[in-house]
Amino acid sequence: MKKLFTKPILILFAITCIAFFLRTYKIPVNPPSLSWDEVSIGYNAYSILKTGKDEHGRFLPLDTFIAYGDYKPPLSIYLTVPFVAMFGLNELAVRLPSALFGTLTVLLTYFLVKELFRYGWRVTGGRLNKNITRNASLATLEHLPLLSSFLLAISPWHINLSRAGFEANIALFFVVLGIYLVFCAMRKPIVWYGALLPFVFAIYTFNSSRYFVPFLGIGVLVIFWKSMKNQWKHIAVGCLIAVIALLPIIPHLFSKEARLRFAEVNIFTDSSVVHTSNRRIEESGNAWWAKIIYNRRVGYARSFIIHYLDHFQPDYLFIKGDGNPKFSIQDVGQLYIIEAPFLVIGIFGLIRSFPSVGLFLLYWLLVSILPAATARETPHALRTLNSLPTWQIFIAYGIIQSIYFIKSSLVDRKILRYLLFTVVPLLYLFNSSYYLFNYYVHYPWMYSGEWQYGYREALHFISPIAKNYDTVYMTESIGRPYMYTLFYNIIDPQEFIRTKDASFDASGFYHVWGFGNWRFVKDIPTVCQGRCLYIAPAGANMKDTRVLKTIQLLNGYPVLVIYEK
């Protein structure tokens, strides 16, 4: 029995089960409500299922879904369609694809790490250098894949972003799959024919992947050119297949609509940099040297470097995590604090022992942050999700290296063994238990307001009576009320298209002012024709009205009030 449960495949199965449980336990109610992006993905999937068209009436769009005017990549919506067909239009159907792909990423990490170090062994195993022993290398090949998968399974970063309908989480799976297939192709060249397709799927899934994937491809080509140069014919065919698969989305990638989202969030549209540059040049008497030192391009470069380095702040990585409560519980870092020393050990140890593998993983980590560094909000856990599982692989290698250092150390081994085999596991247990308890127990109560909580509760309450009113006014105070109304009332897509009052604003974003007897407003009107029902912000002026219900956040704070007039 003991030998049975030491088999890697059974341990991997147990790790995968743990990952699945942590990503699906109470998933319909935690996070406590669907975000506006989640309801958009869900309703567009429902519209595709019922009519073959999106909410704007476009038939099976392959390039993009217009949605709110943010032009969502299409693949995650299509992947949601079968789940809506099976479970209906609800929280489970919208979030389960992300949870399943998150679980599959944990499983795939095992095979990726195994393939990476199989390559590393081929390169260095036959002529081991002084930095590694044969036994340590064999142990690395055996234990590192399992440990890397386990660390990803319990990662707060990955758990948080696997439990909501984030496209980035699905894109990460395709990135990991693509890298795995590339390394398989180095052994079996015929695999090149399909090896690049997962990267194409990632581009069809999440915006940041459109910038990250080309950089990653350049790194693979440079670092592993010696292993690939004799396979150029197969690589060329694989590239041709990938380009053909990209053809539907290429026009959109170069369109003004694609630039809209980038222009909204990037640092290069920050006019304060230009104003500062001009002021300092003027204060220096328009000297030639001032025009160089204070050039706005220098200012933007400085801003980019600052935003890039934000992602390596210890407070972000190990203490509090992302400042957005949707991506972090605010009380635990993106990584566990106990992992900090092993991360450093793992990076240096891996580069010394398996240089090509270590440098590639480090390159992967560093370039994954480039797209996020161009945005104004940094550090950003969602836009740098593509850096996983490199962190976990480095940490796992650091743990294994520490174990073999103890075995070969000439100092008092009892103290080192006590630290590594008793103190470290207990600290890991405490770190992970603290995170999981806070996430599953306290997080919904504390941060329901960050998840547009209230619309669902209000719509469920008025669902039986809404048809009795001439007009239902709904506040935009929480955000995108029309989509919540479509989602939770399961409005027929054709009826919505036929009756909607909608337009694009000057910035290109889409606004729905109403459909049917629904009106969506910033300010609740004081005059109404006929019988009217209101979903207003808590504290709204309600003279001569009858309050039907007050909607509260999970912490008891009132957020909406429903009344009739």
HUMO-V626406 format. One record per backbone hydrogen bond with DSSP energy under -1.0 kcal/mol. NH is the residue of the N-H (numbers start at 1). CO is the residue of the C=O. Records with the same first field share a line. If there is no record, write none. Layout:
# HUMO-V626406
NH=CO ; CO
This chain:
# HUMO-V626406
5=1
7=4
11=7
12=8
13=9
14=10
15=11
16=12
17=13
18=14
19=15
20=16
21=17
22=18
23=19
24=20
25=21
27=24
29=26
30=26
39=35
40=36
41=37
42=38
43=39
44=40
45=41
46=42
47=43
48=44
49=45
50=46
51=47
52=48
54=58
57=54
60=52
65=72
69=66
71=66
72=65
75=204
78=74
79=75
84=80
85=81
86=82
87=83
88=84
90=88
94=90
95=91
96=92
99=95
100=96
101=97
102=98
103=99
104=100
105=101
106=102
107=103
108=104
109=105
112=108
113=109
114=110
115=111
116=112
117=113
118=114
119=115
120=116
121=117
122=118
123=119
124=120
125=121
132=129
137=133
138=134
139=135
140=136
141=137
142=138
143=139
144=140
147=143
148=144
149=145
150=146
151=147
152=148
153=149
154=150
157=334
159=155
160=156
161=157
163=159
166=164
171=167
172=168
173=169
174=170
175=171
176=172
177=173
178=174
179=175
180=176
181=177
182=178
183=179
184=180
185=181
186=182
187=184
188=184
191=188
192=189
193=190
194=191
195=191
200=196
201=197
202=198
203=199
204=200
205=202
206=202
210=207
211=208
212=208
213=209
216=212
217=213
218=214
219=215
220=216
221=217
222=218
223=219
224=220
229=225
231=228
235=231
236=232
237=233
238=234
239=235
240=236
241=237
242=238
243=239
244=240
245=241
246=242
249=246
250=246
253=249
254=250
255=252
259=255
263=259
264=260
265=261
266=262
267=374
270=267
273=270
275=271
276=272
277=273
278=274
279=275
280=276
281=277
282=278
283=279
284=280
285=282
286=281
291=287
293=289
294=290
299=295
300=296
301=297
302=298
303=299
304=300
305=301
306=302
307=303
308=304
309=305
310=306
311=308
312=309
313=310
317=313
318=314
320=315
321=315
327=324
334=316
335=317
339=336
340=337
343=339
344=340
345=341
346=342
347=343
348=344
349=345
350=346
351=347
352=348
353=349
354=350
358=354
359=355
360=356
361=357
362=358
363=359
364=360
365=361
366=362
367=363
368=364
373=369
374=371
375=372
376=265
385=382
387=384
388=385
390=387
393=389
394=390
395=391
396=392
397=393
398=394
399=395
400=396
401=397
402=398
403=399
404=400
405=401
406=402
407=403
408=404
416=412
417=413
418=414
419=415
420=416
421=417
422=418
423=418
424=419
426=422
427=423
428=424
429=425
430=426
431=427
432=428
433=429
434=430
435=431
436=432
437=433
438=434
439=435
440=436
441=437
443=438
446=442
447=443
450=447
451=448
453=448
458=454
459=455
460=456
461=457
462=458
463=459
465=462
466=462
468=465
469=466
470=531
471=531
472=517
473=533
474=519
475=535
476=521
484=480
485=481
486=482
487=483
488=484
489=485
491=486
496=492
497=493
498=494
499=495
500=496
501=514
503=511
505=509
508=505
510=68
511=503
513=501
514=501
515=518
518=515
519=472
520=513
521=474
533=471
534=563
535=473
536=561
538=559
540=537
546=564
548=562
549=562
551=560
553=557
556=553
559=551
560=551
561=536
562=549
563=534
564=546
565=532
